[in-house]
Every structure is written in structure tokens, then in C-alpha cells.
Amino acid sequence: MHFDDPQFEKSYAPMSAYGQSKLAVLLFARELDRRSREAGWASVHAAHPGLTKTNLQISGHRTAAKSPH
């Protein structure tokens, strides 16, 4: 986790932001599970949703290819 720049304001990379968001969900679920078990509630689970049909996977490559730099 990039706690010093959680919103990626210093430098943005789509896949890094995506990965960090998924890690945050897993960390939240882990802590919620711990607290739920201590309280005697049901256990908590988190799962990756799988691939979706979006441009997220290719947006970085297209942007880089069009960049004049």
C-alpha cells in the first residue's frame, strides 16, 4: 500500500491504482473478519471479481503509444 500517496496524486498508473484498490479491499475484509470472529459473528470473505470487459488493461499502452514524448 502506498500510504504516502493513496490517491496517486504524485504519479498515476492505472494498473497500480487498480492493484492497490484490490489490496485495500482484501485488507479491509481481513480486518473485518478478525473483528467479526472476536464478536462471535459470521466470518467475512473477499474474492477477486475476475476480468471484466473494460479498457483499463489497455489504456496505459494506448496512451503511451500516442504520447509525443
Secondary structure, DSSP 8 states (H G I E B T S, - for coil): --TTSTT--S---HHHHHHHHHHHHHHHHHHHHHHHHHHT------------SSSHHHHHHHHHHH---
